[in-house]
Amino acid sequence: MEYTEKVIEHFSNPRNVGEIPDADGVGVIGSAECGDVLKVWIKVADEHLVDIKYRVFGCPAAIAACSVMTELAMGKHIDDAYKLTDARVAEALGGLPDNKYHCSNLAASVLHKAIANYFFKRPDRNSTITITILVDDSGSERFASEHGLSFWVECADRAVLFDTGQSDIIVRNARLLGINLAEAESIVLSHGHYDHTGGLCAVLDIAPQATVYLHPAALKPKFGRKNNKTRAIGISDSTKEMIISRAKNGKVIWTQMPTEVATGLFVTSRIPRITDFEGASSSFFVDKDCHNTDTFPDDQAMFFDSPNGLVVLLGCAHSGVANTLHYVARLSGEKRIYAVIGGMHLLNASAERIERTIEAFRQYDVQRIGPAHCTGNNAIEKFERAFSEQCFTCSVGMRIDL
């Protein structure tokens, strides 16, 4: 195995090794692939990284990657440091052998975790966060409803739209609720199904400055099969064309890794499947002949801190509610989750899956549970029995203050 001179130099003389006892943020990450374990401490002043320390139990590449990562990130604004990529770390080392490239990814990722932990710990976090439901399957006569989902998230002076429903009713409902969609800074798409992306073009006509966040796999073909009938359920061609056009102008962020959407608001990117009861659905495919099951690499959730604790927004949770909560806990470093709100795709779930989802809520001491969209009445009824005070059913027009 050949290492570059830069790798050897950083391994032989690693920079910034150590710990910060009063750290503002801490991140830990491990690799099942090679057994490497990395821990990073950061100190923040005036929103800049003024100190970074780390410990590594691992190979020379992991040590060198952490060393050069600290040099690249030191002194940067936390928003800029969060944008540091594995490719940039590897480039600074003059490259890494193919079987060691993941070490640069570990170094960047553990820094991201430390920065996320800082956001969740800092004392000046927002005092008020409001989530307004713009699209859902249910609502009063005043608002239009449809099979779809959209949340409007307001944090201080920031506005983020999470999903857009399946049509332009999002525009009508926003107007009735006194919400100005033109104020949207960011639009997050949870995955590439029509009922979460169909209103995107209508929203971008109103908010052309907004940046769209989605995983690249969201643009892939998607099909659903029900009663032996197959239909396309992915993003429409016109919407795909708009997304691709905006990407060329820098108005699309491909979420191939956990990504900060706005200060303190994050999207998970692909969610690892680690549970044994949340397997891929037999109803979704990536080919019209329905030979290849959709594993939803594009499925992602949004999470952020609130005065009461961590909040998780779900689009459909195709990766599984428990898998999503486990991953958010890993990314944030938090052991408790205050609220879980959104579609949970338990419509046809087995009794065991619903019960084990309930166990996951209990594991993270979830205090507010807001099932929406595709959760299913059976699951909602069981949630209400298990969490009579914590559970509420979402509907169009509802405002949730955190």
C-alpha positions, 0 to 999 in steps of 0.5 A: 500500500502506497501513501503519499508523502503528505500522508506520511508526514501528517501521520508522523507529525500529527497536528492538534492531537488532544482533548478540550475539557470544556469543548463547545461540541463533541463528535464521535464516529466509528467505521465498521469497515475497518474498526477506526474510531475518531473523536473530535472536540471543538471550541467556538468563538464568534461563530468561528472554530478557534480550536480543534482537538482529536483522538484516533484509534485507527490506521495511519490514514485516519490519523493523517486525515484528522490532522489535515482536517484540523488544518483545513477547518481551524479558524473558519466560520462554522458554516464554512467548516461544515461544508468541508468534504471528504474529497477536500480532505483527501485532496489535501493529503495528495490522495489516498489508496482506494481502500483507505479513502473512507478515512477522509470521509470519517474525518469530515463526518466527525467534524460535522457531528461536532458542529451539529452537537455545538448547535444543539448545546449552545445557550442562544438557540431560538426561543420560538420555532413554529411548524405549519402544515400546508399540505396533508391528507386531512384538513378542515373545509377551509383548506384544500387537502390531498394525498401529500405533505408539506411543512412550513418551518419558521425559526427566528428570521429563517423560513424553510419549506419541507416538501411541497405536496403533489399539486399547487394547493400549497399556494392556496393554503399558504395564502389562507394561512397568511404565509408568504412563500416568497420568504422561503430560503430553502426547500427540502425534498424528503424523497422523490415521490410525486406527492412530496414534490408536485408543488415545487414548480408552483413554489419556485415561481413565487420563491425563485431565490430559494435553494432546493435540497435533495438527494440525487437518487430522488431524480431516478425513476420510481414506480408503485405497484398495487392490485397488480397495477403499476404506475409511475410515482416519481418526480414529474419530467417538468419538475426534474427539468427545473431541478436540473436547470437550477442545479446548473445555476448553483440553486440545488444542493445534492444531499449526499451527506448530512447537510446544514440547510440553515443555521442549526437545521439539518437534513440527514441524507441517506438513512442507514437501515439497521433494524431487523423489522423495517425492511424495504417495501414490496410495493415500490420499485425503480423499474416499470417491470417491478423487478428491482425494489426501491431501497430509497437512498433518497429518503431523508428527514430534517432535524433541529433543536428547539427550546424543549429539545430535538425535533425530527420531521419525517416525509414518509420515513421509507427507511423506517421511523426507528432507523431514522431516529437512531440515525438522528441520535447518532448525528446529533449526539442527543439521547432524547428526542422531544418531537417526531412529526410527519409521515411514518408509512405504517399504513400496511405495517404489521402489528410487530412493526408498529409495536417496535416503533412505539418502543423506539419512541419510548427509547428516545423519550419522545414527548410529542408525536404528530403522525401525518400523511401515510402513517395509517389509522391503525398505527395512529390509534395504537400511538394514541393508546400508548401515548394519550397525552403526547400524540396528536394527529396532523391536519392542514392549517395546524400550527405547532409551536415549539 
